[in-house]
Amino acid sequence: MFFYYSGTGNSYAAASVLGDCCALTDIMACMDKGEFSFSLEEGESVGFACPVCNGGIPKLAADFFRQLRFDRQPAYLYLVLTYSDHWGNAAVHFASLLSEAGLELDAFYAVPMPENNVIEHVILPEEERDAVYERAEELLKEIARRIDAKEKNPAFCEPGYKDAEAKYSAYLDMCHTSHFHVDDQCVSCGICATRCPYHSIRLIDGVPTWIKDECTLCMGCMRCGAIHYDEATIGKKRYTHPLLKKGGHNHAGHSQAGGHAHS
Ligand SMILES: Cc1cc2nc3c(=O)[nH]c(=O)nc-3n(C[C@H](O)[C@H](O)[C@H](O)COP(=O)(O)O)c2cc1C
């Protein structure tokens, strides 16, 4: 089994390479259905792909991992983090969420991908992204080999990473939809509403309207440039992985991807 959570497509792209052949399971869809219990075949491995948020696991994914249950211990349980420059404490965070169900992380892998956090960073220009994708693809091939060999790599905090708790708590404080607004560039396409994992956005008279406060700061709703987080994103380029632009993963319809099994 391979679970993934992705706001802007990087982790979905990683999952599409590594989760090959076993159907990918979209964590957003599981959250929608309230599906947290899964049966495993004997000897079955379980993989996860997920972004890093302020050195930890994104809020929505953390809610899922806390409730996740299997009917037996996976043969090999591994995490693949996508991140821009510091994975921080995310592997330790993940391991601690799973330990509540008595699940043990065997290995984690971290793959640098383009930054998607338009609130706090400048997004890499499109023409400079290919080099990052190419390096990520090479690394993912290497990771696939390490997964096949069931390498052990227990969770640890990135050396030199400081104030993990304070940084993660600052992220949680930012997860409120009251910060968002839409400008007059909006064309009422409704993609923002389909991308919101908490279904917090509804088009009312063609205008994206935040109907709930729940947000995991995935950046999925901000892909078009008409939606802003306070004043922080005005005039800034947005980020979406090309695989999402092609429509490979849509929260409304959920994902399809084939591939390569790691059992
Ligand atoms: C709110 C937020 C916080 C982030 N924090 C970090 C971080 O602490 N370290 C890091 O390297 N990348 C950080 N990122 C970047 C993402 O982890 C990275 O771009 C990831 O590949 C996005 O995956 P996705 O496209 O699957 O959502 C952050 C992104 C967001 C939106």
Ligand as a Chemical Component Dictionary entry (heavy atoms), coordinates in Angstrom:
data_LIG
# 
_chem_comp.id                   LIG 
_chem_comp.type                 NON-POLYMER 
_chem_comp.pdbx_formal_charge   0 
_chem_comp.three_letter_code    LIG 
# 
loop_
_chem_comp_atom.comp_id 
_chem_comp_atom.atom_id 
_chem_comp_atom.alt_atom_id 
_chem_comp_atom.type_symbol 
_chem_comp_atom.charge 
_chem_comp_atom.model_Cartn_x 
_chem_comp_atom.model_Cartn_y 
_chem_comp_atom.model_Cartn_z 
_chem_comp_atom.pdbx_ordinal 
LIG C1  C1  C 0 3.182  26.036 5.160  1  
LIG C2  C2  C 0 4.391  25.394 4.546  2  
LIG C3  C3  C 0 5.505  25.144 5.308  3  
LIG C4  C4  C 0 6.633  24.566 4.729  4  
LIG N1  N1  N 0 7.703  24.290 5.530  5  
LIG C5  C5  C 0 8.805  23.728 4.990  6  
LIG C6  C6  C 0 9.913  23.405 5.825  7  
LIG O1  O1  O 0 9.912  23.575 7.041  8  
LIG N2  N2  N 0 11.015 22.896 5.229  9  
LIG C7  C7  C 0 11.090 22.681 3.885  10 
LIG O2  O2  O 0 12.132 22.242 3.413  11 
LIG N3  N3  N 0 10.026 22.916 3.066  12 
LIG C8  C8  C 0 8.893  23.436 3.596  13 
LIG N4  N4  N 0 7.795  23.689 2.800  14 
LIG C9  C9  C 0 7.870  23.341 1.347  15 
LIG C10 C10 C 0 7.185  22.033 1.009  16 
LIG O3  O3  O 0 7.448  21.051 1.989  17 
LIG C11 C11 C 0 7.645  21.489 -0.341 18 
LIG O4  O4  O 0 7.557  22.425 -1.355 19 
LIG C12 C12 C 0 6.845  20.224 -0.673 20 
LIG O5  O5  O 0 7.542  19.504 -1.663 21 
LIG C13 C13 C 0 5.421  20.505 -1.147 22 
LIG O6  O6  O 0 4.798  19.259 -1.398 23 
LIG P1  P1  P 0 3.399  19.107 -2.126 24 
LIG O7  O7  O 0 3.548  19.761 -3.481 25 
LIG O8  O8  O 0 3.213  17.645 -2.235 26 
LIG O9  O9  O 0 2.375  19.776 -1.295 27 
LIG C14 C14 C 0 6.653  24.233 3.354  28 
LIG C15 C15 C 0 5.507  24.465 2.593  29 
LIG C16 C16 C 0 4.389  25.027 3.174  30 
LIG C17 C17 C 0 3.177  25.247 2.321  31 
# 
loop_
_chem_comp_bond.comp_id 
_chem_comp_bond.atom_id_1 
_chem_comp_bond.atom_id_2 
_chem_comp_bond.value_order 
_chem_comp_bond.pdbx_ordinal 
LIG C1  C2  SING 1  
LIG C2  C3  SING 2  
LIG C2  C16 DOUB 3  
LIG C3  C4  DOUB 4  
LIG C4  N1  SING 5  
LIG C4  C14 SING 6  
LIG N1  C5  DOUB 7  
LIG C5  C6  SING 8  
LIG C5  C8  SING 9  
LIG C6  O1  DOUB 10 
LIG C6  N2  SING 11 
LIG N2  C7  SING 12 
LIG C7  O2  DOUB 13 
LIG C7  N3  SING 14 
LIG N3  C8  DOUB 15 
LIG C8  N4  SING 16 
LIG N4  C9  SING 17 
LIG N4  C14 SING 18 
LIG C9  C10 SING 19 
LIG C10 O3  SING 20 
LIG C10 C11 SING 21 
LIG C11 O4  SING 22 
LIG C11 C12 SING 23 
LIG C12 O5  SING 24 
LIG C12 C13 SING 25 
LIG C13 O6  SING 26 
LIG O6  P1  SING 27 
LIG P1  O7  DOUB 28 
LIG P1  O8  SING 29 
LIG P1  O9  SING 30 
LIG C14 C15 DOUB 31 
LIG C15 C16 SING 32 
LIG C16 C17 SING 33 
# 
